[in-house]
Amino acid sequence: MSKRGYFIVFEGGEGAGKSIQVEILSSHLREDKFPFVVTREPGGTRIGEQIRAITHNQDNVDLDPVTEAYLMAASRAQHVRETILPALTAGKIVICDRYVDSSIAYQGFGRQLGSAAISRLNILAVNGAVPDLTILLDVVPKSGLRRRRHDRGTKDRLDLQDAAFYERVYDGYRRISHGKNGKYVIIDASRNIEQVATAVWEIVRPKIRLLKKGAV
C-alpha cells in the first residue's frame, strides 16, 4: 500500500442510509485486511463530539445559522488535523460520514448562507485534505425523512426543520454534484440496503485494489 491512504466520504440528506453503508463497507475492508479508520462529522474527535452535542441538541433552536456554520468548520479543523490527515499519512483508508459538502448543502443551501461563503470558510479548516472519492446517497427528502422517523425513536435538532429546508438541502447536493469528475459518484439510495451496498462496493473495490498496488 502507498504511503498516503485513501479518503472516502459518504454524503446525503436525512435518511439516506449513510451510517449502515459505512458499516457494510467497513466489513468488506476488514475482510480484505485493509487498514482503515471510520469517522464522522461533526465529531470524530473529543472536541468535535462536544461541538456535535451543541449543533444537534434540539434545545438549541436559537442557534444562529452563521454560528452553526462556524461550529461545523471548527469541528472539521480539529477532525482533519487530529484524525483524518494522520490516518492518511499512515497509509490508511479513511471513511467519513459527511464532510465539507454537508456544510455547503446544509448551511450554504439549507440555511441560505450561500455555497461560496461556506466553501471559503472551510478552506483553512480542511488543510488540503480533499476526498479521493465522494459517494452521494441520493434519496428524495420525503422518503428519507419517512425512513429516518421509522429507524429512530428520538429526534435531534436537525430533525426539527421545515420541509422547505430539506428540499433546499437536496437541491444543494444536486448542484454540488453537477459536473463533478469520477471522484464524485451518485447512488440511488431509494433501493434496499443490500442493493445500495452492492453498488457502493462495485465502485470502491477497484479503487482499493489500485491503492494496494500503489497505483492511486
N, CA, C and O of each residue as an XYZ file, in Angstrom:
864
protein
N       0.843     -1.194      0.000
C       0.000      0.000      0.000
C       0.880      1.246      0.000
O       1.940      1.276      0.624
N       0.417      2.279     -0.715
C       1.190      3.511     -0.798
C       1.235      4.200      0.556
O       0.446      3.895      1.450
N       2.174      5.139      0.696
C       2.332      5.821      1.973
C       1.101      6.666      2.297
O       0.711      6.782      3.459
N       0.490      7.255      1.267
C      -0.730      8.012      1.515
C      -1.927      7.098      1.333
O      -1.984      6.312      0.387
N      -2.879      7.206      2.242
C      -4.055      6.348      2.174
C      -5.068      6.818      1.159
O      -4.714      7.401      0.134
N      -6.332      6.564      1.448
C      -7.411      6.872      0.514
C      -8.589      7.405      1.316
O      -8.993      6.805      2.312
N      -9.135      8.529      0.880
C     -10.128      9.268      1.644
C     -11.499      9.137      0.970
O     -11.724      9.674     -0.115
N     -12.411      8.413      1.634
C     -13.768      8.193      1.119
C     -14.769      8.917      2.001
O     -14.734      8.793      3.225
N     -15.664      9.675      1.375
C     -16.694     10.404      2.107
C     -18.074      9.962      1.626
O     -18.320      9.844      0.426
N     -18.963      9.722      2.580
C     -20.370      9.461      2.274
C     -21.166     10.727      2.548
O     -21.062     11.321      3.621
N     -21.959     11.130      1.567
C     -22.813     12.298      1.723
C     -24.269     11.925      1.433
O     -24.547     10.884      0.837
N     -25.183     12.784      1.860
C     -26.597     12.560      1.605
C     -27.454     13.242      2.647
O     -26.976     13.605      3.721
N     -28.717     13.414      2.325
C     -29.643     14.055      3.232
C     -30.103     13.123      4.337
O     -29.590     12.014      4.490
N     -31.073     13.586      5.099
C     -31.589     12.800      6.213
C     -32.223     11.502      5.696
O     -32.993     11.519      4.736
N     -31.889     10.378      6.343
C     -32.461      9.100      5.971
C     -31.881      8.479      4.715
O     -32.467      7.552      4.157
N     -30.749      8.970      4.265
C     -30.128      8.423      3.060
C     -29.495      7.057      3.304
O     -29.243      6.312      2.356
N     -29.236      6.722      4.567
C     -28.652      5.422      4.888
C     -27.142      5.409      4.940
O     -26.523      4.366      4.726
N     -26.538      6.558      5.222
C     -25.082      6.633      5.241
C     -24.457      5.725      6.302
O     -23.486      5.018      6.032
N     -25.016      5.754      7.491
C     -24.419      5.010      8.607
C     -24.330      3.513      8.324
O     -23.293      2.896      8.569
N     -25.403      2.931      7.812
C     -25.382      1.491      7.541
C     -24.449      1.167      6.384
O     -23.814      0.113      6.386
N     -24.352      2.054      5.395
C     -23.442      1.807      4.277
C     -21.982      1.931      4.701
O     -21.122      1.207      4.200
N     -21.706      2.844      5.616
C     -20.353      2.942      6.185
C     -20.015      1.637      6.906
O     -18.905      1.120      6.781
N     -20.971      1.118      7.651
C     -20.762     -0.123      8.401
C     -20.501     -1.310      7.466
O     -19.609     -2.121      7.716
N     -21.281     -1.399      6.398
C     -21.114     -2.517      5.460
C     -19.788     -2.410      4.720
O     -19.084     -3.406      4.558
N     -19.445     -1.205      4.270
C     -18.163     -1.028      3.584
C     -17.011     -1.373      4.522
O     -16.023     -1.973      4.098
N     -17.131     -0.998      5.781
C     -16.087     -1.323      6.759
C     -15.900     -2.828      6.881
O     -14.776     -3.313      7.011
N     -17.000     -3.559      6.839
C     -16.902     -5.015      6.959
C     -16.170     -5.611      5.760
O     -15.413     -6.570      5.911
N     -16.390     -5.052      4.572
C     -15.660     -5.508      3.374
C     -14.162     -5.262      3.524
O     -13.342     -6.131      3.229
N     -13.828     -4.085      3.980
C     -12.411     -3.739      4.131
C     -11.752     -4.596      5.198
O     -10.590     -4.982      5.071
N     -12.503     -4.887      6.247
C     -11.983     -5.739      7.317
C     -11.699     -7.148      6.788
O     -10.671     -7.744      7.108
N     -12.616     -7.667      5.982
C     -12.437     -8.997      5.401
C     -11.223     -9.042      4.479
O     -10.508    -10.042      4.426
N     -10.999     -7.945      3.752
C      -9.863     -7.876      2.831
C      -8.584     -7.387      3.502
O      -7.554     -7.213      2.851
N      -8.664     -7.169      4.810
C      -7.492     -6.799      5.618
C      -6.857     -5.471      5.198
O      -5.634     -5.330      5.188
N      -7.699     -4.512      4.857
C      -7.217     -3.162      4.596
C      -7.250     -2.369      5.902
O      -8.258     -2.409      6.606
N      -6.189     -1.658      6.243
C      -6.228     -0.799      7.432
C      -7.122      0.414      7.157
O      -6.959      1.092      6.143
N      -8.044      0.677      8.042
C      -8.965      1.785      7.792
C      -9.407      2.434      9.102
O      -9.265      1.871     10.188
N      -9.949      3.645      8.951
C     -10.487      4.412     10.067
C     -11.879      4.877      9.667
O     -12.073      5.391      8.565
N     -12.844      4.699     10.556
C     -14.202      5.196     10.337
C     -14.430      6.391     11.246
O     -14.134      6.338     12.440
N     -14.957      7.471     10.677
C     -15.164      8.670     11.468
C     -16.392      9.413     10.946
O     -17.032      8.976      9.990
N     -16.712     10.534     11.576
C     -17.921     11.248     11.175
C     -17.796     12.737     11.452
O     -16.928     13.187     12.201
N     -18.702     13.491     10.816
C     -18.779     14.930     11.064
C     -20.227     15.357     11.277
O     -21.139     14.786     10.679
N     -20.443     16.372     12.139
C     -19.428     16.863     13.067
C     -19.091     15.792     14.097
O     -19.933     14.970     14.460
N     -17.867     15.816     14.550
C     -17.405     14.811     15.503
C     -16.035     14.304     15.112
O     -15.217     15.044     14.566
N     -15.791     13.030     15.395
C     -14.531     12.408     15.003
C     -13.373     12.642     15.943
O     -12.334     11.993     15.825
N     -13.541     13.569     16.881
C     -12.533     13.849     17.909
C     -13.287     14.198     19.194
O     -14.500     14.402     19.179
N     -12.555     14.264     20.293
C     -13.196     14.635     21.561
C     -13.843     16.013     21.452
O     -14.988     16.207     21.862
N     -13.104     16.961     20.900
C     -13.630     18.318     20.755
C     -14.769     18.350     19.736
O     -15.780     19.021     19.943
N     -14.595     17.620     18.636
C     -15.631     17.576     17.612
C     -16.943     17.022     18.129
O     -18.014     17.496     17.748
N     -16.870     16.014     19.000
C     -18.091     15.440     19.565
C     -18.779     16.427     20.515
O     -20.005     16.430     20.627
N     -17.995     17.255     21.192
C     -18.584     18.287     22.037
C     -19.315     19.321     21.184
O     -20.381     19.809     21.560
N     -18.731     19.647     20.034
C     -19.394     20.574     19.115
C     -20.669     19.953     18.561
O     -21.686     20.631     18.419
N     -20.611     18.661     18.248
C     -21.799     17.963     17.751
C     -22.946     18.026     18.769
O     -24.113     18.181     18.406
N     -22.588     17.904     20.029
C     -23.603     17.967     21.075
C     -24.328     19.310     21.066
O     -25.510     19.385     21.402
N     -23.625     20.359     20.685
C     -24.232     21.688     20.594
C     -25.108     21.794     19.346
O     -26.262     22.215     19.424
N     -24.553     21.408     18.194
C     -25.273     21.608     16.928
C     -26.486     20.698     16.788
O     -27.425     21.031     16.064
N     -26.483     19.547     17.472
C     -27.578     18.595     17.320
C     -28.584     18.603     18.479
O     -29.612     17.930     18.413
N     -28.292     19.356     19.525
C     -29.184     19.411     20.679
C     -30.457     20.161     20.302
O     -30.402     21.329     19.915
N     -31.605     19.489     20.415
C     -32.859     20.114     19.998
C     -33.262     21.291     20.874
O     -34.167     22.045     20.516
N     -32.608     21.460     22.010
C     -32.872     22.640     22.834
C     -32.276     23.909     22.220
O     -32.683     25.022     22.553
N     -31.305     23.726     21.320
C     -30.603     24.880     20.744
C     -31.284     25.378     19.469
O     -30.640     25.561     18.436
N     -32.583     25.590     19.561
C     -33.322     26.074     18.389
C     -32.935     27.498     18.025
O     -33.197     27.950     16.910
N     -32.303     28.216     18.971
C     -31.897     29.594     18.717
C     -30.485     29.703     18.158
O     -29.946     30.805     18.048
N     -29.880     28.574     17.804
C     -28.527     28.606     17.241
C     -28.568     29.311     15.893
O     -29.259     28.865     14.977
N     -27.841     30.393     15.771
C     -27.842     31.181     14.539
C     -27.178     30.409     13.399
O     -26.198     29.704     13.641
N     -27.676     30.516     12.163
C     -27.076     29.800     11.035
C     -25.591     30.080     10.843
O     -24.827     29.172     10.515
N     -25.175     31.330     11.044
C     -23.750     31.655     10.886
C     -22.933     30.984     11.984
O     -21.851     30.457     11.723
N     -23.446     31.003     13.203
C     -22.772     30.315     14.306
C     -22.654     28.827     13.992
O     -21.602     28.221     14.199
N     -23.740     28.245     13.491
C     -23.736     26.829     13.121
C     -22.649     26.538     12.091
O     -21.921     25.553     12.214
N     -22.541     27.384     11.089
C     -21.547     27.186     10.033
C     -20.125     27.220     10.587
O     -19.280     26.415     10.194
N     -19.866     28.152     11.499
C     -18.539     28.246     12.098
C     -18.256     27.055     13.016
O     -17.125     26.571     13.067
N     -19.259     26.587     13.730
C     -19.067     25.417     14.586
C     -18.738     24.184     13.749
O     -17.866     23.401     14.126
N     -19.419     23.999     12.622
C     -19.125     22.871     11.739
C     -17.698     22.953     11.218
O     -16.989     21.948     11.169
N     -17.282     24.144     10.832
C     -15.916     24.321     10.325
C     -14.886     24.099     11.428
O     -13.812     23.549     11.184
N     -15.222     24.533     12.647
C     -14.307     24.339     13.774
C     -14.126     22.854     14.072
O     -13.005     22.390     14.282
N     -15.223     22.119     14.091
C     -15.145     20.668     14.293
C     -14.293     20.030     13.216
O     -13.478     19.148     13.489
N     -14.489     20.485     11.984
C     -13.745     19.921     10.846
C     -12.246     20.209     10.960
O     -11.424     19.339     10.672
N     -11.897     21.406     11.370
C     -10.487     21.760     11.515
C      -9.783     20.820     12.499
O      -8.681     20.342     12.233
N     -10.430     20.565     13.627
C      -9.875     19.637     14.614
C      -9.820     18.225     14.062
O      -8.838     17.507     14.250
N     -10.869     17.843     13.388
C     -11.014     16.499     12.819
C      -9.916     16.190     11.800
O      -9.290     15.130     11.831
N      -9.706     17.144     10.903
C      -8.691     16.957      9.856
C      -7.309     16.782     10.464
O      -6.560     15.886     10.074
N      -6.979     17.628     11.407
C      -5.629     17.621     11.953
C      -5.383     16.483     12.949
O      -4.267     15.975     13.056
N      -6.413     16.095     13.662
C      -6.238     15.076     14.692
C      -6.505     13.658     14.189
O      -5.896     12.706     14.678
N      -7.399     13.510     13.229
C      -7.827     12.176     12.805
C      -7.547     11.876     11.344
O      -6.889     10.884     11.030
N      -8.040     12.721     10.447
C      -8.005     12.399      9.020
C      -6.593     12.401      8.441
O      -6.161     11.400      7.871
N      -5.878     13.499      8.578
C      -4.541     13.568      7.983
C      -3.566     12.559      8.583
O      -2.809     11.946      7.829
N      -3.545     12.353      9.911
C      -2.648     11.325     10.446
C      -2.945      9.935      9.891
O      -2.021      9.171      9.611
N      -4.225      9.599      9.730
C      -4.582      8.283      9.187
C      -4.153      8.151      7.740
O      -3.638      7.105      7.344
N      -4.355      9.190      6.942
C      -3.948      9.153      5.536
C      -2.429      9.066      5.413
O      -1.903      8.340      4.569
N      -1.742      9.806      6.254
C      -0.273      9.767      6.237
C       0.242      8.379      6.576
O       1.284      7.959      6.073
N      -0.487      7.666      7.430
C      -0.109      6.300      7.822
C      -0.511      5.264      6.773
O      -0.293      4.068      6.967
N      -1.098      5.719      5.659
C      -1.471      4.806      4.589
C      -2.806      4.114      4.788
O      -3.079      3.102      4.143
N      -3.643      4.644      5.670
C      -4.929      4.015      5.947
C      -6.031      4.572      5.050
O      -5.915      5.668      4.503
N      -7.092      3.798      4.915
C      -8.294      4.266      4.250
C      -9.141      4.978      5.298
O      -9.380      4.441      6.379
N      -9.588      6.173      4.980
C     -10.459      6.925      5.879
C     -11.857      6.937      5.289
O     -12.057      7.359      4.150
N     -12.829      6.471      6.073
C     -14.233      6.504      5.668
C     -14.933      7.505      6.567
O     -15.016      7.309      7.780
N     -15.433      8.571      5.977
C     -16.023      9.647      6.767
C     -17.494      9.846      6.411
O     -17.853      9.998      5.243
N     -18.332      9.841      7.440
C     -19.758     10.115      7.303
C     -19.941     11.634      7.369
O     -19.977     12.222      8.450
N     -20.055     12.253      6.194
C     -20.168     13.699      5.976
C     -18.802     14.398      5.988
O     -17.860     13.992      6.668
N     -18.756     15.478      5.189
C     -17.542     16.301      5.136
C     -17.965     17.688      4.640
O     -19.073     18.127      4.945
N     -17.138     18.366      3.907
C     -17.405     19.751      3.515
C     -18.715     19.911      2.744
O     -19.439     20.885      2.951
N     -19.025     18.966      1.859
C     -20.243     19.102      1.058
C     -21.500     19.142      1.922
O     -22.507     19.731      1.529
N     -21.445     18.522      3.090
C     -22.579     18.623      4.004
C     -22.762     20.062      4.480
O     -23.888     20.547      4.592
N     -21.661     20.735      4.757
C     -21.754     22.135      5.173
C     -22.299     23.000      4.043
O     -23.122     23.887      4.271
N     -21.835     22.736      2.827
C     -22.333     23.509      1.687
C     -23.824     23.255      1.485
O     -24.593     24.187      1.253
N     -24.230     21.976      1.575
C     -25.643     21.640      1.364
C     -26.531     22.159      2.486
O     -27.577     22.755      2.230
N     -26.111     21.929      3.738
C     -26.968     22.280      4.878
C     -26.898     23.758      5.254
O     -27.935     24.397      5.430
N     -25.703     24.301      5.379
C     -25.612     25.710      5.743
C     -25.664     26.630      4.513
O     -26.305     27.680      4.538
N     -24.982     26.217      3.441
C     -24.965     27.042      2.241
C     -26.323     27.141      1.576
O     -26.799     28.236      1.274
N     -26.957     25.973      1.346
C     -28.258     25.942      0.688
C     -29.410     25.895      1.695
O     -30.339     26.697      1.606
N     -29.356     24.967      2.646
C     -30.447     24.832      3.605
C     -30.669     26.092      4.420
O     -31.796     26.569      4.547
N     -29.576     26.635      4.978
C     -29.671     27.865      5.779
C     -29.572     29.120      4.914
O     -29.734     30.236      5.408
N     -29.308     28.934      3.634
C     -29.262     30.019      2.648
C     -28.148     31.030      2.914
O     -28.317     32.231      2.697
N     -27.002     30.522      3.389
C     -25.838     31.377      3.594
C     -24.996     31.510      2.331
O     -24.134     32.384      2.246
N     -25.245     30.646      1.351
C     -24.509     30.709      0.084
C     -23.377     29.704      0.030
O     -22.582     29.600      0.964
N     -23.307     28.972     -1.054
C     -22.278     27.936     -1.185
C     -20.872     28.518     -1.214
O     -19.945     27.921     -0.666
N     -20.701     29.673     -1.847
C     -19.367     30.280     -1.943
C     -18.859     30.676     -0.559
O     -17.682     30.485     -0.252
N     -19.737     31.223      0.275
C     -19.334     31.649      1.612
C     -18.896     30.452      2.452
O     -17.904     30.529      3.177
N     -19.632     29.349      2.356
C     -19.285     28.158      3.135
C     -17.996     27.528      2.616
O     -17.179     27.048      3.401
N     -17.815     27.528      1.321
C     -16.580     26.985      0.745
C     -15.370     27.768      1.226
O     -14.353     27.184      1.599
N     -15.483     29.103      1.218
C     -14.371     29.941      1.693
C     -14.093     29.693      3.166
O     -12.936     29.617      3.579
N     -15.133     29.568      3.945
C     -14.992     29.346      5.385
C     -14.213     28.071      5.683
O     -13.502     27.995      6.685
N     -14.344     27.076      4.819
C     -13.744     25.766      5.071
C     -12.364     25.563      4.448
O     -11.758     24.509      4.644
N     -11.862     26.528      3.716
C     -10.548     26.378      3.091
C      -9.464     26.125      4.140
O      -8.659     25.204      4.001
N      -9.450     26.940      5.179
C      -8.458     26.763      6.238
C      -8.736     25.501      7.040
O      -7.804     24.818      7.465
N     -10.006     25.188      7.251
C     -10.362     24.021      8.061
C      -9.857     22.722      7.460
O      -9.336     21.877      8.188
N      -9.995     22.536      6.147
C      -9.651     21.245      5.540
C      -8.149     21.039      5.396
O      -7.687     19.902      5.297
N      -7.385     22.124      5.383
C      -5.922     21.998      5.365
C      -5.428     21.091      4.236
O      -4.473     20.335      4.413
N      -6.076     21.173      3.091
C      -5.647     20.386      1.932
C      -6.172     18.969      1.882
O      -5.856     18.236      0.944
N      -6.969     18.555      2.866
C      -7.495     17.186      2.897
C      -8.765     17.099      2.042
O      -9.870     17.381      2.505
N      -8.573     16.704      0.797
C      -9.676     16.614     -0.167
C     -10.013     15.144     -0.392
O      -9.105     14.330     -0.561
N     -11.297     14.784     -0.399
C     -11.669     13.370     -0.608
C     -11.180     12.825     -1.948
O     -11.195     13.524     -2.961
N     -10.752     11.575     -1.934
C     -10.423     10.878     -3.175
C     -11.685     10.359     -3.849
O     -11.732     10.192     -5.067
N     -12.700     10.108     -3.043
C     -13.972      9.611     -3.559
C     -15.101     10.087     -2.657
O     -15.061      9.894     -1.442
N     -16.105     10.710     -3.259
C     -17.312     11.092     -2.526
C     -18.476     10.299     -3.088
O     -18.711     10.297     -4.297
N     -19.205      9.623     -2.208
C     -20.375      8.838     -2.599
C     -21.610      9.544     -2.067
O     -21.824      9.614     -0.856
N     -22.420     10.064     -2.976
C     -23.653     10.731     -2.599
C     -24.799      9.726     -2.670
O     -25.137      9.231     -3.745
N     -25.386      9.433     -1.526
C     -26.534      8.535     -1.458
C     -27.789      9.379     -1.673
O     -28.196     10.154     -0.807
N     -28.373      9.212     -2.824
C     -29.437     10.088     -3.289
C     -30.819      9.527     -2.962
O     -31.196      8.461     -3.449
N     -31.569     10.256     -2.134
C     -32.951      9.884     -1.831
C     -33.736     11.173     -1.633
O     -33.249     12.098     -0.983
N     -34.943     11.246     -2.182
C     -35.738     12.463     -2.072
C     -36.104     12.695     -0.605
O     -36.282     11.736      0.146
N     -36.218     13.961     -0.194
C     -36.445     14.269      1.227
C     -37.642     13.557      1.839
O     -37.549     13.075      2.968
N     -38.749     13.478      1.140
C     -39.943     12.862      1.707
C     -39.681     11.411      2.099
O     -40.076     10.976      3.181
N     -39.019     10.667      1.224
C     -38.717      9.260      1.505
C     -37.672      9.131      2.599
O     -37.788      8.277      3.478
N     -36.650      9.981      2.546
C     -35.590      9.923      3.541
C     -36.087     10.228      4.934
O     -35.704      9.558      5.893
N     -36.936     11.233      5.055
C     -37.465     11.599      6.370
C     -38.397     10.528      6.915
O     -38.425     10.275      8.120
N     -39.157      9.903      6.028
C     -40.028      8.811      6.465
C     -39.186      7.658      6.993
O     -39.511      7.065      8.021
N     -38.117      7.344      6.297
C     -37.219      6.270      6.721
C     -36.561      6.614      8.047
O     -36.435      5.757      8.921
N     -36.141      7.862      8.200
C     -35.465      8.283      9.428
C     -36.404      8.203     10.631
O     -35.999      7.772     11.710
N     -37.659      8.620     10.444
C     -38.625      8.530     11.534
C     -38.879      7.086     11.947
O     -39.106      6.788     13.120
N     -38.838      6.203     10.967
C     -39.065      4.780     11.249
C     -37.886      4.179     12.002
O     -38.071      3.359     12.901
N     -36.668      4.586     11.634
C     -35.453      3.992     12.199
C     -35.076      4.560     13.556
O     -34.399      3.890     14.335
N     -35.504      5.791     13.855
C     -35.056      6.444     15.081
C     -36.231      6.810     15.965
O     -37.249      7.317     15.495
N     -36.072      6.544     17.258
C     -37.124      6.888     18.203
C     -36.991      8.304     18.728
O     -37.986      8.930     19.094
N     -35.755      8.818     18.766
C     -35.520     10.160     19.288
C     -35.152     11.107     18.159
O     -34.639     10.690     17.121
N     -35.420     12.383     18.378
C     -35.115     13.397     17.381
C     -34.001     14.307     17.873
O     -33.865     14.545     19.073
N     -33.198     14.821     16.926
C     -32.236     15.849     17.288
C     -32.638     17.142     16.581
O     -33.665     17.191     15.904
N     -31.838     18.172     16.739
C     -32.200     19.487     16.221
C     -32.419     19.486     14.712
O     -33.278     20.212     14.212
N     -31.652     18.680     13.984
C     -31.772     18.674     12.527
C     -33.022     17.936     12.047
O     -33.359     17.983     10.864
N     -33.700     17.262     12.956
C     -34.968     16.619     12.601
C     -36.142     17.582     12.696
O     -37.258     17.246     12.301
N     -35.893     18.774     13.219
C     -36.986     19.687     13.528
C     -37.154     20.809     12.513
O     -37.863     21.781     12.774
N     -36.503     20.682     11.347
C     -36.580     21.728     10.343
C     -37.856     21.568      9.498
O     -38.472     20.503      9.485
N     -38.234     22.634      8.801
C     -39.421     22.532      7.957
C     -39.090     21.851      6.637
O     -37.921     21.683      6.290
N     -40.128     21.462      5.905
C     -39.949     20.703      4.659
C     -39.123     21.473      3.636
O     -38.349     20.878      2.887
N     -39.283     22.789      3.601
C     -38.552     23.601      2.626
C     -37.044     23.527      2.853
O     -36.263     23.562      1.902
N     -36.646     23.427      4.107
C     -35.221     23.315      4.422
C     -34.628     22.057      3.786
O     -33.581     22.117      3.142
N     -35.299     20.919      3.970
C     -34.789     19.660      3.428
C     -34.796     19.665      1.901
O     -33.932     19.049      1.277
N     -35.744     20.339      1.308
C     -35.775     20.459     -0.150
C     -34.583     21.278     -0.643
O     -33.985     20.955     -1.669
N     -34.245     22.328      0.083
C     -33.084     23.141     -0.300
C     -31.792     22.352     -0.155
O     -30.893     22.468     -0.987
N     -31.697     21.545      0.905
C     -30.514     20.694      1.103
C     -30.382     19.713     -0.058
O     -29.296     19.525     -0.605
N     -31.488     19.098     -0.422
C     -31.489     18.131     -1.532
C     -31.060     18.803     -2.829
O     -30.242     18.265     -3.575
N     -31.614     19.977     -3.091
C     -31.225     20.730     -4.285
C     -29.747     21.091     -4.233
O     -29.051     21.069     -5.248
N     -29.276     21.428     -3.018
C     -27.867     21.764     -2.858
C     -26.956     20.613     -3.238
O     -25.979     20.807     -3.961
N     -27.262     19.428     -2.762
C     -26.457     18.260     -3.124
C     -26.469     18.025     -4.627
O     -25.439     17.692     -5.214
N     -27.611     18.194     -5.243
C     -27.713     18.031     -6.695
C     -26.825     19.037     -7.417
O     -26.151     18.690     -8.386
N     -26.824     20.255     -6.958
C     -25.998     21.298     -7.573
C     -24.508     21.032     -7.349
O     -23.692     21.222     -8.250
N     -24.169     20.597     -6.150
C     -22.764     20.290     -5.842
C     -22.236     19.183     -6.746
O     -21.104     19.253     -7.225
N     -23.055     18.167     -6.978
C     -22.609     17.001     -7.751
C     -22.559     17.258     -9.245
O     -21.921     16.505     -9.982
N     -23.227     18.317     -9.704
C     -23.286     18.590    -11.143
C     -21.902     18.907    -11.702
O     -21.196     19.778    -11.194
N     -21.533     18.193    -12.747
C     -20.271     18.456    -13.425
C     -19.038     17.926    -12.731
O     -17.919     18.203    -13.162
N     -19.223     17.161    -11.655
C     -18.065     16.593    -10.955
C     -17.444     15.472    -11.786
O     -18.098     14.881    -12.645
N     -16.184     15.196    -11.515
C     -15.491     14.134    -12.244
C     -15.718     12.777    -11.575
O     -16.617     12.630    -10.747
N     -14.909     11.800    -11.934
C     -15.070     10.443    -11.426
C     -14.862     10.292     -9.935
O     -15.089      9.211     -9.391
N     -14.432     11.354     -9.256
C     -14.254     11.284     -7.807
C     -15.556     11.528     -7.055
O     -15.583     11.510     -5.824
N     -16.636     11.757     -7.800
C     -17.940     12.034     -7.190
C     -18.960     11.125     -7.833
O     -19.223     11.228     -9.031
N     -19.544     10.225     -7.039
C     -20.464      9.221     -7.575
C     -21.812      9.331     -6.876
O     -21.876      9.432     -5.650
N     -22.886      9.310     -7.656
C     -24.238      9.354     -7.106
C     -24.846      7.956     -7.173
O     -24.832      7.308     -8.219
N     -25.377      7.505     -6.047
C     -26.014      6.182     -5.977
C     -27.463      6.356     -5.544
O     -27.752      7.087     -4.597
N     -28.359      5.692     -6.230
C     -29.774      5.725     -5.898
C     -29.985      5.011     -4.567
O     -29.896      3.786     -4.490
N     -30.266      5.784     -3.522
C     -30.404      5.219     -2.174
C     -31.842      4.876     -1.825
O     -32.142      4.532     -0.682
N     -32.742      4.971     -2.815
C     -34.128      4.589     -2.557
C     -34.301      3.074     -2.585
O     -35.334      2.553     -2.165
N     -33.285      2.372     -3.082
C     -33.321      0.914     -3.139
C     -33.058      0.323     -1.757
O     -32.781      1.050     -0.803
N     -33.150     -1.014     -1.658
C     -32.921     -1.623     -0.345
C     -31.441     -1.584      0.020
O     -30.582     -1.316     -0.820
N     -31.169     -1.857      1.280
C     -29.812     -1.722      1.815
C     -28.808     -2.577      1.050
O     -27.705     -2.121      0.746
N     -29.186     -3.814      0.739
C     -28.268     -4.735      0.061
C     -27.917     -4.241     -1.342
O     -26.766     -4.341     -1.766
N     -28.893     -3.717     -2.051
C     -28.644     -3.211     -3.403
C     -27.720     -2.003     -3.382
O     -26.818     -1.881     -4.211
N     -27.952     -1.125     -2.439
C     -27.095      0.054     -2.314
C     -25.681     -0.364     -1.929
O     -24.709      0.158     -2.475
N     -25.559     -1.302     -0.991
C     -24.241     -1.774     -0.552
C     -23.466     -2.406     -1.703
O     -22.257     -2.211     -1.825
N     -24.157     -3.155     -2.537
C     -23.509     -3.772     -3.704
C     -22.989     -2.694     -4.648
O     -21.873     -2.793     -5.158
N     -23.798     -1.669     -4.878
C     -23.385     -0.580     -5.763
C     -22.172      0.156     -5.190
O     -21.261      0.526     -5.930
N     -22.162      0.365     -3.887
C     -21.026      1.032     -3.236
C     -19.756      0.211     -3.403
O     -18.711      0.747     -3.772
N     -19.842     -1.083     -3.134
C     -18.670     -1.947     -3.202
C     -18.143     -2.064     -4.634
O     -16.933     -2.160     -4.840
N     -19.035     -2.057     -5.618
C     -18.610     -2.110     -7.019
C     -17.803     -0.876     -7.412
O     -16.946     -0.933     -8.295
N     -18.089      0.228     -6.749
C     -17.330      1.457     -7.003
C     -16.018      1.468     -6.241
O     -14.974      1.821     -6.790
N     -16.075      1.078     -4.971
C     -14.902      1.193     -4.102
C     -13.872      0.107     -4.371
O     -12.673      0.388     -4.367
N     -14.302     -1.112     -4.601
C     -13.386     -2.248     -4.689
C     -12.261     -2.052     -5.713
O     -11.098     -2.255     -5.364
N     -12.557     -1.664     -6.968
C     -11.442     -1.496     -7.920
C     -10.476     -0.390     -7.533
O      -9.280     -0.483     -7.808
N     -10.989      0.661     -6.895
C     -10.111      1.751     -6.470
C      -9.181      1.295     -5.350
O      -8.011      1.675     -5.309
N      -9.711      0.478     -4.443
C      -8.902     -0.038     -3.346
C      -7.841     -1.004     -3.859
O      -6.722     -1.035     -3.345
N      -8.190     -1.786     -4.863
C      -7.215     -2.699     -5.452
C      -6.055     -1.930     -6.065
O      -4.899     -2.334     -5.944
N      -6.370     -0.817     -6.725
C      -5.322      0.016     -7.280
C      -4.467      0.623     -6.180
O      -3.251      0.750     -6.320
N      -5.116      0.994     -5.086
C      -4.396      1.551     -3.946
C      -3.383      0.534     -3.408
O      -2.241      0.876     -3.100
N      -3.818     -0.695     -3.307
C      -2.951     -1.759     -2.782
C      -1.733     -1.967     -3.675
O      -0.650     -2.317     -3.205
N      -1.934     -1.743     -4.976
C      -0.831     -1.878     -5.921
C       0.023     -0.620     -6.013
O       1.045     -0.596     -6.698
N      -0.415      0.433     -5.307
C       0.341      1.672     -5.331
C       0.083      2.522     -6.550
O       0.883      3.395     -6.884
N      -1.065      2.268     -7.239
C      -1.350      2.984     -8.477
C      -2.251      4.198     -8.274
O      -2.482      4.961     -9.212
N      -2.760      4.383     -7.060
C      -3.644      5.516     -6.804
C      -2.889      6.626     -6.108
O      -3.467      7.671     -5.807
